[in-house]
Amino acid sequence: MRAVVLVGGFGTRLRPLTSSIPKPMLPVGHVPIIERLVANLARGGVVEVTLALGFKPEPFLEAFPDGHCAGVALHYAVEPEPLDTAGAIRFAADHAGIDDTFVVANGDVLTDLDVSAMVAFHRSRHAEATIHLIGVPDPSAFGVVALDADGRVERFIEKPAPGTAPSNLINAGTYVLEPSVLARIPVGQKVSIERATFPAIVADGGLFAMATDDYWLDTGRPEYYLEANIDIAAGRRRHDRCHPVHPDALVSPDAVITRSIVGPGATVAAGALVTDSVLLTGASVDTDAVVADSVVMGRVGAGAEVRHSVLGADGVVAPGEHVDGVKRPDPDAS
């Protein structure tokens, strides 16, 4: 089984973290997001992945120099211009020569979905396309999917008013597609699979959906990226585990680390308190500083407090400074 993974975005919502590292290469539990995602595809029988990229592949080539990620052969399809989701899938599939049933995954999503079970469901329904669905407490902020008793998609309802949705099931960003889907997508054109291709398949009765209650998280925003790390540290993933404090981190015996990830090369000085946070490679937390509910790549000075904040590689909180809800450097600054 082959797969296309959509990683063409610029990671705008995760700035300033993505100012220095591509979004798919950000670590979750010390392992890049893309490697966690590909490992789950591999558990489902995928042996080859093509990354649909919107920019140069060099960071991936450096990270996976032998051309393999999580034991899976890795290829790259770099779009000449942004093609949206369907256009990117067509471009990558053509580049890889895909001519059989294949999997598509959104590169932002971490899930424990059993991909092999989804492929089996797809084939049992003789579907042209199958989408993974996940239930959410409040579907009014999403596009909701209405199904018949056999799992056939009847319609999509975009952001239904509270209390009016036919279900709480939303598109979870993993698909199984037949090659015929590619023929529906014009070559080299910007096309959305969610807004254009899937509705056309619904009209022909060929779109099915499989709902599960597996772990699922879109890591595309800082608070969710933080949550993904904390979830692994807390053992909430079916397969993925990590030691919260990397052996190459430098943590004083007098520091207190709770419910947090401390990456390789990060330093935490005496008297510091780090709770419900992620310290990435290069981060430093000085003496008696407090970091809570934050993601830090940069530097936190002695006696400072950082809460609900994101510090990129060049982000600095001065000694004694207290900040709450900030991003540094400011991604919106000119």
C-alpha positions in Angstrom: 0.0 0.0 0.0 1.2 3.5 -0.9 0.3 6.8 0.6 0.4 10.5 -0.1 1.0 12.8 2.9 0.0 16.5 2.5 2.7 18.7 4.1 2.5 21.7 1.7 1.4 24.3 4.3 3.7 27.0 5.6 2.9 26.4 9.3 1.6 30.0 9.7 -0.5 29.1 12.8 2.5 27.7 14.5 4.7 30.7 14.1 7.2 31.6 15.6 8.1 27.9 16.0 8.0 27.3 12.3 10.1 30.4 11.6 13.2 28.1 12.1 11.9 24.6 11.4 9.2 23.2 9.0 6.0 22.2 10.7 6.3 18.5 10.0 9.7 18.4 11.5 8.6 19.9 14.8 9.1 17.1 17.5 6.3 15.4 19.4 7.9 13.4 22.2 11.4 14.0 20.7 10.3 12.6 17.3 9.3 14.7 14.3 5.5 14.9 13.7 6.0 13.4 10.2 7.8 10.4 11.7 5.0 9.8 14.2 2.5 10.0 11.3 4.4 7.8 8.9 5.0 5.2 11.7 1.2 4.9 12.1 0.7 4.5 8.4 3.4 1.8 8.4 1.5 -0.1 11.1 -1.4 -0.1 8.7 0.5 -1.7 5.9 1.9 1.4 4.0 5.3 0.7 2.6 5.9 3.9 0.5 5.0 7.5 1.2 5.2 10.5 -1.1 5.3 13.8 0.7 3.3 16.5 -1.2 5.4 19.6 -0.5 4.9 23.2 -1.3 8.5 24.1 -0.9 12.0 22.6 -1.0 12.6 19.1 0.5 16.0 19.8 2.0 15.1 19.6 5.7 13.5 16.2 5.1 16.5 15.0 3.1 18.7 16.0 6.0 16.5 14.3 8.6 16.1 11.1 6.6 19.3 10.8 4.5 18.7 7.1 3.7 15.4 7.9 2.0 13.4 6.1 4.7 11.2 7.3 7.5 9.9 4.9 10.2 11.0 2.1 7.9 9.0 3.4 5.0 10.4 4.5 1.6 10.1 8.3 1.3 9.7 10.3 -1.8 9.1 14.0 -2.5 6.7 15.8 -4.9 7.4 19.5 -4.8 4.5 21.5 -6.3 5.5 24.3 -8.7 2.7 26.4 -7.2 0.1 25.9 -4.5 -2.5 23.4 -5.7 -4.8 23.0 -2.7 -5.6 19.6 -1.3 -7.0 17.8 -4.4 -4.5 19.4 -6.8 -1.6 18.4 -4.4 -2.9 14.8 -4.2 -3.1 14.6 -8.0 0.4 16.1 -8.5 2.0 13.8 -5.9 0.2 10.6 -7.1 1.2 11.3 -10.7 4.7 11.9 -9.6 4.8 8.6 -7.7 3.0 6.7 -10.5 0.2 5.6 -8.2 -2.3 3.4 -10.1 -3.9 1.4 -7.3 -5.8 1.9 -4.1 -3.9 4.4 -1.9 -4.0 6.3 1.3 -3.9 10.1 1.8 -3.2 11.7 5.2 -3.2 15.3 6.3 0.3 16.0 7.6 -1.0 18.0 10.6 -2.9 15.0 12.1 -1.7 12.6 14.7 -4.0 9.6 15.2 -4.0 6.0 16.4 -6.3 5.0 13.6 -5.9 1.5 12.3 -5.3 2.2 8.7 -5.5 -1.4 7.6 -9.0 -1.6 9.1 -10.0 1.5 7.1 -8.7 0.0 3.9 -10.6 -3.2 4.6 -13.8 -1.1 5.3 -13.2 0.7 2.0 -12.9 -2.4 0.0 -15.9 -4.1 1.7 -18.1 -1.2 0.5 -16.6 -1.1 -3.0 -16.1 2.6 -2.4 -14.4 5.0 -4.7 -13.3 7.0 -1.7 -13.5 6.6 2.1 -12.9 9.2 4.7 -12.0 8.8 8.4 -14.4 10.5 10.8 -14.0 11.4 14.4 -16.6 12.6 16.9 -16.2 16.0 18.6 -18.1 17.5 21.5 -19.2 20.6 19.5 -19.4 20.1 15.7 -20.7 23.6 15.0 -17.2 24.9 14.2 -16.6 22.1 11.6 -18.0 20.5 8.5 -20.3 17.7 9.6 -20.9 14.5 7.7 -24.3 12.8 7.4 -24.2 9.0 6.7 -26.7 6.3 5.9 -26.8 3.0 7.8 -24.1 1.4 5.5 -21.6 4.3 6.0 -22.3 5.9 2.7 -21.9 9.7 2.8 -25.2 11.5 2.0 -24.1 15.1 2.4 -21.8 17.5 4.1 -23.1 20.3 6.3 -20.6 23.2 6.8 -20.6 24.6 10.4 -24.1 23.8 11.4 -25.8 26.0 14.0 -25.6 24.5 17.5 -28.1 21.8 18.0 -28.9 21.3 14.3 -26.2 18.9 13.2 -27.2 15.4 12.1 -24.1 14.0 13.8 -21.0 15.1 15.7 -18.8 13.4 13.1 -16.2 15.5 11.3 -13.6 14.8 8.6 -10.5 13.6 10.4 -8.1 14.0 7.5 -7.2 10.4 6.5 -8.6 9.0 3.2 -8.5 5.8 1.2 -8.9 6.5 -2.6 -9.2 4.6 -5.8 -7.2 5.8 -8.8 -10.4 6.9 -10.4 -10.5 9.8 -7.9 -7.4 11.2 -9.6 -9.2 11.4 -12.9 -11.8 13.8 -11.3 -9.0 16.3 -10.5 -7.8 18.6 -13.3 -4.0 18.4 -13.8 -2.1 21.4 -12.5 -5.2 23.3 -11.1 -5.9 24.5 -7.6 -8.7 22.2 -6.4 -10.0 21.4 -2.9 -10.8 17.7 -2.3 -13.1 18.6 0.5 -15.2 21.3 -1.3 -15.1 20.0 -4.9 -14.0 16.4 -5.3 -15.7 14.7 -2.4 -19.1 16.4 -3.1 -18.9 15.1 -6.7 -18.2 11.6 -5.5 -21.2 11.9 -3.1 -23.4 12.8 -6.0 -22.4 9.5 -7.7 -22.9 7.5 -4.5 -19.3 6.4 -4.2 -18.1 8.2 -1.0 -18.1 6.3 2.3 -16.9 7.1 5.8 -15.6 5.1 8.7 -16.0 6.7 12.2 -13.8 5.7 15.1 -13.1 6.9 18.6 -9.3 6.6 18.3 -6.9 9.2 19.6 -6.9 12.1 17.1 -5.4 15.6 17.2 -4.7 18.3 14.6 -1.4 19.7 15.7 -1.6 22.8 13.5 -2.0 25.3 16.4 0.4 25.9 19.3 -2.1 24.8 22.0 -2.7 21.6 20.1 0.9 21.0 19.4 1.5 21.4 23.2 -1.3 19.0 23.9 0.2 16.4 21.5 3.5 16.4 23.4 1.8 16.3 26.8 -0.4 13.4 25.7 2.7 11.3 24.7 4.4 12.1 28.0 1.2 11.1 29.9 1.0 7.7 28.0 -2.3 8.6 26.2 -1.2 7.2 22.8 -1.8 3.5 21.9 1.7 2.9 20.4 3.8 6.0 21.0 5.8 6.6 24.2 8.7 8.7 25.2 10.8 9.6 28.3 9.6 13.1 29.1 13.2 14.4 29.8 15.6 13.6 27.0 18.8 12.1 28.2 20.7 14.8 26.4 18.9 17.6 28.2 20.7 19.4 31.0 18.4 19.7 34.0 19.5 20.7 37.4 18.7 18.4 40.3 17.1 21.4 42.0 14.7 22.0 39.1 11.1 20.7 39.1 9.7 19.3 35.9 6.0 18.2 35.9 3.8 17.0 33.0 6.3 18.4 30.5 8.7 17.4 27.6 12.3 18.6 27.8 14.1 18.1 24.5 17.8 17.3 23.7 20.1 20.1 24.4 17.6 22.1 26.4 18.8 23.4 29.8 16.9 24.0 33.0 18.7 25.7 35.9 18.4 25.3 39.6 15.2 26.4 41.2 13.3 26.5 37.9 9.8 25.1 37.6 8.5 23.8 34.3 4.9 22.5 34.2 2.6 21.4 31.3 5.1 22.7 28.8 7.5 21.8 26.0 11.1 22.9 26.0 12.6 22.2 22.5 16.2 21.8 21.4 18.1 24.9 22.3 15.7 26.2 24.9 17.1 27.5 28.2 15.3 28.2 31.5 17.4 30.1 34.0 17.6 30.0 37.7 14.2 30.3 39.6 12.2 30.9 36.4 8.7 29.5 35.9 7.4 28.1 32.6 3.8 26.9 32.5 1.5 25.9 29.7 4.0 27.1 27.1 6.2 26.0 24.2 9.8 27.3 24.4 12.6 27.3 21.9 14.3 30.4 23.1 15.5 31.8 26.4 13.8 32.5 29.7 15.8 34.6 32.1 16.4 34.2 35.8 13.3 34.7 38.0 11.0 35.2 34.9 7.5 33.8 34.6 6.2 32.5 31.2 2.6 31.3 31.0 0.4 30.3 28.0 3.1 31.6 25.6 5.2 30.5 22.6 8.9 31.4 22.3 10.5 30.8 19.0 14.2 30.2 18.5 14.9 33.9 18.9 12.3 34.5 21.6 13.6 36.0 24.9 12.0 36.7 28.2 14.2 39.0 30.2 15.2 38.2 33.8 12.4 39.0 36.2 9.9 39.6 33.4 6.4 38.1 33.7 4.5 37.3 30.5 1.2 35.6 29.8 -0.2 34.8 26.3 2.6 36.2 24.2 4.4 35.0 21.1 8.1 36.0 20.7 9.3 37.0 18.3 5.9 38.5 17.3 5.0 36.6 14.1 2.8 39.5 13.0 5.6 42.1 13.3 6.7 43.6 10.1 
